[in-house]
Amino acid sequence: MILLVIRSALYAIFFYGATLLWVAATFVASLLGQKPLLKTVRGWGFMHRLLCRWILGQKIVVIGDLPNEPMLMVFKHESMFETIDVLCMFEAPAIAAKQELLDIPGWGNVAQRYGLIGIDRESGAKALRHLKRQASAAVKAGRPIVLFPEGTRVPHGTRAPLRSGFAAIYQLLGLPVLPVAVDSGRLSPRGSFLKRPGVITYKVGEVIPPGLPRAEAEARAEEAINTLNRV
């Protein structure tokens, strides 16, 4: 237990300390253009992965192939881990997130330049049109779109219904969907300072074709992202 506390404390010190420097670097990179910004943000993702590996002792295994092309990638959401690690899994993923993050002064502008896609579930048709414009721009740029359809971190071993943002993007864009399960919550559970060593597994599911009825697409995506829900 003492070693676990020491490892977790060292991770927090190095990660949050380095992240402050990386945030400053992204502001500078954003002034130089999108390409430097994309590389800087991805570098932050690899920094996080290295800290998880060498301080926390967390290894990563991917079962299946993750294509780097314009598709809607939907991930199980159990921990902060995968929200950062997806930056390592694709060259320049356009990540869908709560609109409130884009409304943060200063940081929100950098996030928009990076290509973060804001989802506002309270603004109806206007928000959907805005979402479609952002997602379409990402697709034209050849970027995969990453979505955490449960909308919040879910404790390992449990399920949560998919939020409406998944069906909206699926129906609006007509993209194939690649569901990905992840069991990060076993080692880095939500709300816990302690992070345990071990193997974090990603399991890539079967592609869900575009054009399916909403209920069927949601059911297939929900089933696929929960395949690692062992307790």
Residue frames relative to the residue before (quaternion, step in Angstrom):
aa qw qx qy qz dx dy dz
M 1.0000 0.0000 0.0000 0.0000 0.00 0.00 0.00
I 0.6358 0.5306 -0.3380 0.4471 3.61 0.99 -0.83
L 0.6519 0.5103 -0.3128 0.4657 3.58 0.97 -0.87
L 0.6230 0.5458 -0.3283 0.4540 3.56 1.06 -0.78
V 0.6567 0.5035 -0.3004 0.4744 3.57 0.96 -0.87
I 0.6549 0.5129 -0.3129 0.4583 3.59 0.93 -0.91
R 0.6602 0.5073 -0.3091 0.4596 3.58 0.90 -0.92
S 0.6750 0.4991 -0.2946 0.4566 3.57 0.89 -0.94
A 0.6508 0.5117 -0.3107 0.4670 3.57 1.02 -0.80
L 0.6506 0.5071 -0.3150 0.4693 3.59 0.95 -0.84
Y 0.6248 0.5330 -0.3375 0.4599 3.56 1.00 -0.82
A 0.6713 0.5049 -0.3045 0.4492 3.60 0.83 -0.98
I 0.6570 0.5155 -0.3155 0.4506 3.59 0.92 -0.89
F 0.7179 0.4423 -0.2602 0.4705 3.57 0.80 -1.01
F 0.6790 0.5053 -0.3127 0.4311 3.59 0.86 -0.91
Y 0.7415 0.4100 -0.2545 0.4662 3.59 0.66 -1.04
G 0.6116 0.5386 -0.3518 0.4605 3.58 1.10 -0.61
A 0.6930 0.4617 -0.2724 0.4821 3.58 0.88 -0.96
T 0.6139 0.5657 -0.3540 0.4216 3.60 1.05 -0.71
L 0.5953 0.5568 -0.3668 0.4484 3.60 1.04 -0.67
L 0.6663 0.4812 -0.2956 0.4869 3.58 0.98 -0.85
W 0.6585 0.5142 -0.3154 0.4499 3.57 0.99 -0.82
V 0.6086 0.5414 -0.3548 0.4590 3.60 1.04 -0.69
A 0.6407 0.5100 -0.3209 0.4758 3.56 0.98 -0.84
A 0.6526 0.5200 -0.3110 0.4550 3.57 1.01 -0.82
T 0.6455 0.5181 -0.3339 0.4510 3.61 1.02 -0.71
F 0.5985 0.5449 -0.3678 0.4579 3.61 1.07 -0.62
V 0.6661 0.4873 -0.2967 0.4805 3.57 0.95 -0.89
A 0.6685 0.5115 -0.3008 0.4483 3.58 0.88 -0.97
S 0.6348 0.5520 -0.3385 0.4216 3.59 1.02 -0.75
L 0.6344 0.5244 -0.3242 0.4663 3.58 1.19 -0.50
L 0.6766 0.4982 -0.2779 0.4657 3.57 1.23 -0.45
G 0.6909 -0.4420 0.2809 0.4984 3.58 1.26 -0.16
Q 0.6683 -0.5341 0.3362 0.3938 3.55 -1.25 0.34
K 0.6245 0.5683 -0.3575 0.3990 3.60 0.95 -0.78
P 0.6737 0.4570 -0.3134 0.4890 3.66 0.83 -0.84
L 0.6273 0.5420 -0.3375 0.4459 3.58 1.08 -0.74
L 0.6499 0.5187 -0.3178 0.4556 3.60 0.92 -0.89
K 0.6696 0.4988 -0.3012 0.4606 3.58 0.95 -0.88
T 0.6497 0.5210 -0.3179 0.4532 3.59 1.01 -0.80
V 0.6621 0.4974 -0.3062 0.4695 3.57 0.93 -0.90
R 0.6539 0.5008 -0.3210 0.4674 3.59 0.97 -0.80
G 0.6070 0.5554 -0.3476 0.4498 3.58 1.08 -0.68
W 0.6109 0.5382 -0.3391 0.4714 3.57 1.10 -0.72
G 0.6380 0.5330 -0.3222 0.4529 3.58 1.01 -0.82
F 0.6815 0.4700 -0.2949 0.4772 3.59 0.94 -0.85
M 0.5865 0.5538 -0.3728 0.4586 3.59 1.11 -0.59
H 0.6471 0.5159 -0.3060 0.4706 3.57 0.97 -0.89
R 0.6592 0.5133 -0.3132 0.4515 3.58 0.93 -0.89
L 0.6547 0.5122 -0.3142 0.4586 3.59 0.95 -0.83
L 0.6478 0.5087 -0.3226 0.4664 3.59 0.97 -0.79
C 0.6393 0.5187 -0.3244 0.4659 3.58 1.01 -0.80
R 0.6819 0.4960 -0.2906 0.4523 3.57 0.99 -0.84
W 0.8187 0.3324 -0.1472 0.4445 3.57 0.64 -1.13
I 0.7041 0.3865 -0.2795 0.5261 3.60 1.16 -0.31
L 0.7680 0.3516 -0.1972 0.4976 3.59 0.82 -0.98
G 0.3879 -0.7329 0.4798 0.2866 3.60 1.17 -0.46
Q 0.4456 0.6867 -0.4540 0.3517 3.57 1.14 0.66
K 0.1601 -0.7831 0.5975 0.0644 3.57 -0.70 1.13
I 0.3050 -0.7538 0.5591 0.1617 3.56 -1.23 0.50
V 0.0431 -0.7674 0.6396 0.0099 3.55 -1.00 0.91
V 0.1254 -0.7769 0.6139 0.0618 3.58 -0.92 0.95
I 0.1568 -0.7746 0.6088 0.0691 3.57 -0.71 1.12
G 0.7629 0.2612 -0.2263 0.5464 3.56 -0.41 1.23
D 0.5152 -0.6476 0.4785 0.2936 3.56 -1.32 0.09
L 0.1969 -0.7599 0.6112 0.1011 3.53 -1.09 0.86
P 0.2137 -0.7997 0.5463 0.1275 3.63 -0.19 1.19
N 0.3138 -0.7352 0.5694 0.1917 3.58 -1.07 0.73
E 0.4362 0.6679 -0.4727 0.3743 3.56 0.42 1.25
P 0.6668 -0.5190 0.3410 0.4120 3.61 -1.22 0.31
M 0.2981 0.6959 -0.5949 0.2701 3.53 -0.24 1.34
L 0.4512 -0.6323 0.5372 0.3287 3.54 -1.29 0.18
M 0.1191 -0.8007 0.5865 0.0275 3.56 -0.42 1.26
V 0.0648 -0.8090 0.5838 0.0214 3.60 -0.58 1.09
F 0.1562 -0.8211 0.5488 0.0160 3.55 -0.68 1.20
K 0.5009 -0.5694 0.5596 0.3344 3.51 -1.25 0.59
H 0.1781 -0.8025 0.5641 0.0777 3.59 -1.00 0.79
E 0.0747 0.8214 -0.5564 0.1010 3.57 -0.29 1.30
S 0.8136 0.1161 0.0090 0.5696 3.57 1.14 -0.59
M 0.6214 -0.5016 0.4336 0.4174 3.55 -1.31 0.18
F 0.4934 0.7118 -0.4010 0.2984 3.56 1.20 -0.61
E 0.7592 0.4117 -0.2362 0.4454 3.59 0.59 -1.13
T 0.5802 0.5821 -0.3927 0.4125 3.62 1.12 -0.47
I 0.7046 0.3956 -0.2522 0.5324 3.59 1.16 -0.55
D 0.6638 0.5450 -0.3172 0.4022 3.57 0.93 -0.87
V 0.5574 0.6054 -0.4057 0.3978 3.64 1.12 -0.48
L 0.5645 0.5966 -0.3867 0.4195 3.60 1.19 -0.42
C 0.6659 0.4759 -0.2937 0.4938 3.58 1.22 -0.49
M 0.6693 0.5514 -0.2895 0.4051 3.56 1.12 -0.64
F 0.7654 0.1763 -0.1060 0.6098 3.57 1.25 -0.46
E 0.6058 -0.5949 0.3823 0.3646 3.58 -1.11 0.60
A 0.8050 -0.0953 0.0958 0.5777 3.59 0.86 -0.89
P 0.0166 -0.8383 0.5450 0.0053 3.60 0.49 1.11
A 0.2985 -0.6950 0.6195 0.2100 3.54 -1.13 0.72
I 0.1564 -0.8412 0.5158 0.0419 3.56 -0.28 1.27
A 0.3243 -0.7339 0.5674 0.1854 3.57 -0.86 1.00
A 0.0742 0.8011 -0.5841 0.1076 3.58 -0.81 1.03
K 0.6950 -0.4570 0.3442 0.4355 3.56 -1.29 0.20
Q 0.5632 -0.6304 0.4267 0.3216 3.56 -0.99 0.90
E 0.5688 0.6210 -0.3851 0.3775 3.60 1.08 -0.66
L 0.6153 0.5574 -0.3508 0.4332 3.60 1.08 -0.65
L 0.6800 0.4773 -0.2868 0.4770 3.57 1.07 -0.71
D 0.6394 0.5355 -0.3203 0.4493 3.57 1.26 -0.32
I 0.4792 0.6582 -0.4464 0.3713 3.60 1.28 -0.05
P 0.4816 -0.6885 0.4500 0.3026 3.62 -0.67 1.04
G 0.8048 0.2403 -0.1950 0.5065 3.58 -0.96 0.87
W 0.7524 0.3705 -0.2142 0.5008 3.57 0.45 -1.20
G 0.6240 0.5642 -0.3380 0.4218 3.57 1.03 -0.80
N 0.6358 0.5267 -0.3317 0.4563 3.59 1.02 -0.75
V 0.6466 0.5044 -0.3165 0.4767 3.57 0.99 -0.84
A 0.6416 0.5302 -0.3205 0.4523 3.59 0.97 -0.87
Q 0.6512 0.5067 -0.3151 0.4690 3.59 1.00 -0.79
R 0.6510 0.5059 -0.3187 0.4677 3.58 0.98 -0.79
Y 0.6200 0.5328 -0.3375 0.4668 3.56 1.10 -0.66
G 0.5170 -0.6433 0.4201 0.3773 3.56 1.02 -0.79
L 0.2870 0.7436 -0.5413 0.2677 3.57 1.17 0.53
I 0.2744 -0.7710 0.5577 0.1386 3.58 -0.90 0.95
G 0.2777 -0.7956 0.5197 0.1409 3.57 -0.53 1.16
I 0.1296 -0.7718 0.6193 0.0629 3.57 -0.97 0.92
D 0.0420 -0.7803 0.6237 -0.0193 3.54 -0.69 1.18
R 0.2177 -0.8354 0.4944 0.1015 3.56 -0.17 1.28
E 0.6734 0.5246 -0.2930 0.4307 3.59 1.22 -0.18
S 0.6912 0.5370 -0.2689 0.4020 3.61 1.20 -0.31
G 0.5034 -0.7264 0.3882 0.2611 3.58 1.20 0.38
A 0.8646 -0.1308 0.0989 0.4749 3.53 -1.21 -0.75
K 0.6192 0.5498 -0.3519 0.4364 3.61 0.99 -0.76
A 0.6624 0.4982 -0.3019 0.4710 3.58 0.95 -0.87
L 0.6406 0.5284 -0.3284 0.4501 3.60 1.01 -0.76
R 0.6405 0.5135 -0.3277 0.4676 3.59 1.02 -0.77
H 0.6459 0.5117 -0.3124 0.4725 3.56 1.03 -0.82
L 0.6327 0.5328 -0.3195 0.4623 3.56 1.01 -0.86
K 0.6578 0.5167 -0.3137 0.4494 3.58 0.94 -0.89
R 0.6373 0.5251 -0.3341 0.4544 3.61 0.97 -0.81
Q 0.6754 0.4949 -0.2976 0.4587 3.57 0.90 -0.93
A 0.6868 0.4812 -0.2856 0.4639 3.57 0.87 -0.97
S 0.6342 0.5323 -0.3316 0.4522 3.60 1.01 -0.78
A 0.6296 0.5300 -0.3306 0.4620 3.58 1.03 -0.77
A 0.6438 0.5148 -0.3212 0.4663 3.59 1.02 -0.81
V 0.6488 0.5182 -0.3160 0.4591 3.58 0.96 -0.86
K 0.6489 0.5180 -0.3184 0.4573 3.60 0.94 -0.87
A 0.6810 0.4699 -0.2777 0.4882 3.58 1.13 -0.67
G 0.5237 -0.6669 0.3961 0.3522 3.59 1.28 0.04
R 0.5007 0.6772 -0.4101 0.3502 3.59 1.21 0.37
P 0.4275 -0.6624 0.5366 0.3010 3.61 -1.01 0.70
I 0.3129 -0.7291 0.5774 0.1925 3.56 -1.15 0.65
V 0.1680 -0.7957 0.5786 0.0612 3.57 -0.73 1.10
L 0.0033 -0.7969 0.6021 -0.0494 3.55 -0.85 1.03
F 0.2114 -0.7214 0.6433 0.1451 3.56 -1.12 0.77
P 0.2245 -0.8727 0.4155 0.1240 3.57 0.30 1.32
E 0.5882 0.5671 -0.3853 0.4289 3.61 1.19 -0.28
G 0.4364 -0.7529 0.4094 0.2740 3.58 1.28 -0.28
T 0.7903 0.0591 -0.0362 0.6088 3.59 1.21 -0.29
R 0.6130 -0.5459 0.4064 0.4014 3.58 -1.24 0.29
V 0.1845 -0.7914 0.5802 0.0555 3.53 -0.91 1.02
P 0.5139 -0.6526 0.4453 0.3342 3.65 -0.78 0.90
H 0.5688 -0.6145 0.4216 0.3481 3.56 -1.00 0.82
G 0.7694 0.3365 -0.2669 0.4728 3.54 -1.01 0.89
T 0.7129 0.3903 -0.2523 0.5251 3.59 1.28 -0.09
R 0.3519 -0.7135 0.5675 0.2125 3.53 -1.35 0.31
A 0.1024 -0.7506 0.6450 0.1006 3.52 -1.30 0.37
P 0.5335 -0.6201 0.4474 0.3614 3.62 -1.01 0.65
L 0.5091 -0.6371 0.4793 0.3244 3.56 -1.12 0.64
R 0.4512 -0.6816 0.5080 0.2718 3.55 -1.04 0.81
S 0.6774 -0.5334 0.3385 0.3768 3.56 -1.27 0.43
G 0.5369 0.6513 -0.4027 0.3542 3.60 1.17 -0.48
F 0.6086 0.5609 -0.3616 0.4293 3.60 1.04 -0.68
A 0.6997 0.4654 -0.2782 0.4653 3.58 0.74 -1.04
A 0.6211 0.5544 -0.3440 0.4341 3.58 1.04 -0.77
I 0.6920 0.4524 -0.2831 0.4862 3.59 0.82 -0.96
Y 0.6322 0.5480 -0.3313 0.4362 3.60 0.95 -0.86
Q 0.7298 0.4306 -0.2412 0.4730 3.57 0.83 -0.99
L 0.6679 0.5209 -0.3096 0.4321 3.59 0.97 -0.80
L 0.7871 0.3670 -0.1747 0.4640 3.57 0.85 -0.96
G 0.2868 -0.7790 0.5149 0.2140 3.59 1.10 -0.51
L 0.3846 0.7294 -0.4756 0.3063 3.57 1.05 0.76
P 0.5014 -0.5818 0.5182 0.3763 3.59 -1.19 0.38
V 0.3002 -0.7567 0.5619 0.1466 3.55 -1.16 0.68
L 0.1263 -0.7671 0.6246 0.0735 3.56 -0.96 0.89
P 0.1797 -0.8065 0.5548 0.0972 3.63 -0.37 1.19
V 0.0869 -0.7976 0.5968 0.0143 3.57 -1.01 0.86
A 0.2407 -0.7560 0.5953 0.1272 3.56 -0.80 1.07
V 0.0038 -0.7820 0.6232 -0.0007 3.58 -1.16 0.60
D 0.2345 -0.7998 0.5413 0.1113 3.58 -1.01 0.81
S 0.1619 0.8431 -0.4970 0.1261 3.59 1.10 0.70
G 0.5988 0.6061 -0.3563 0.3835 3.57 1.12 -0.60
R 0.5421 0.6065 -0.4124 0.4101 3.60 1.19 -0.28
L 0.7794 0.3352 -0.1572 0.5054 3.57 1.02 -0.86
S 0.7846 0.1586 -0.0808 0.5939 3.58 1.08 -0.71
P 0.0489 -0.8567 0.5131 0.0203 3.60 0.49 1.16
R 0.6165 -0.5567 0.4218 0.3633 3.53 -1.21 0.63
G 0.8451 0.2069 -0.1542 0.4681 3.55 -1.02 0.87
S 0.6474 0.5034 -0.3315 0.4664 3.58 1.25 0.13
F 0.4312 -0.6912 0.5197 0.2575 3.56 -0.95 0.89
L 0.6754 0.5080 -0.2845 0.4526 3.57 1.08 -0.78
K 0.0658 -0.7758 0.6276 0.0051 3.55 -0.93 0.98
R 0.2827 -0.8127 0.4983 0.1060 3.55 -0.72 1.10
P 0.5001 -0.6258 0.4941 0.3378 3.60 -1.17 0.50
G 0.3724 0.7154 -0.5411 0.2382 3.55 -1.24 0.40
V 0.5916 -0.5628 0.4454 0.3674 3.55 -1.28 -0.38
I 0.1763 -0.7432 0.6381 0.0969 3.55 -0.93 1.01
T 0.1603 -0.8251 0.5405 0.0373 3.55 -0.65 1.17
Y 0.1622 -0.7136 0.6715 0.1163 3.51 -1.15 0.81
K 0.0578 -0.7829 0.6182 0.0397 3.60 -0.97 0.82
V 0.2700 -0.7866 0.5417 0.1218 3.53 -0.54 1.26
G 0.2921 -0.7808 0.5317 0.1494 3.56 -0.78 1.06
E 0.6751 -0.4606 0.3755 0.4371 3.55 -1.33 -0.15
V 0.5521 -0.6167 0.4494 0.3361 3.56 -1.10 0.75
I 0.2646 -0.7326 0.6091 0.1493 3.55 -1.03 0.90
P 0.3616 -0.7687 0.4768 0.2259 3.62 -0.46 1.11
P 0.5504 -0.5989 0.4525 0.3656 3.59 -1.18 0.43
G 0.7398 0.4685 -0.2923 0.3844 3.54 -1.29 0.29
L 0.4893 0.6507 -0.4511 0.3655 3.60 1.21 0.07
P 0.6055 -0.5141 0.4337 0.4255 3.61 -1.20 0.34
R 0.6437 -0.5701 0.3526 0.3692 3.57 -1.04 0.80
A 0.6776 0.5060 -0.3056 0.4376 3.59 0.81 -0.98
E 0.6693 0.4980 -0.3092 0.4566 3.59 0.95 -0.83
A 0.6481 0.5151 -0.3198 0.4609 3.58 0.94 -0.87
E 0.6588 0.5046 -0.3076 0.4656 3.59 0.94 -0.87
A 0.6627 0.5123 -0.3128 0.4478 3.59 0.91 -0.89
R 0.6716 0.4904 -0.3040 0.4649 3.59 0.94 -0.85
A 0.6556 0.5038 -0.3131 0.4672 3.58 0.98 -0.82
E 0.6626 0.5106 -0.3118 0.4507 3.59 0.90 -0.91
E 0.6503 0.5142 -0.3203 0.4584 3.58 0.95 -0.84
A 0.6927 0.5058 -0.2834 0.4291 3.59 0.87 -0.98
I 0.7075 0.4602 -0.2883 0.4524 3.61 0.87 -0.84
N 0.6973 0.4633 -0.2743 0.4732 3.59 1.23 -0.23
T 0.3911 0.7609 -0.4548 0.2474 3.59 1.25 0.21
L 0.7006 0.4264 -0.2808 0.4985 3.63 1.19 -0.27
N 0.3776 0.7687 -0.4482 0.2562 3.58 1.22 0.38
R 0.2332 0.7647 -0.5665 0.1997 3.58 0.84 0.89
V 0.3091 -0.7618 0.5400 0.1806 3.56 -1.06 0.63
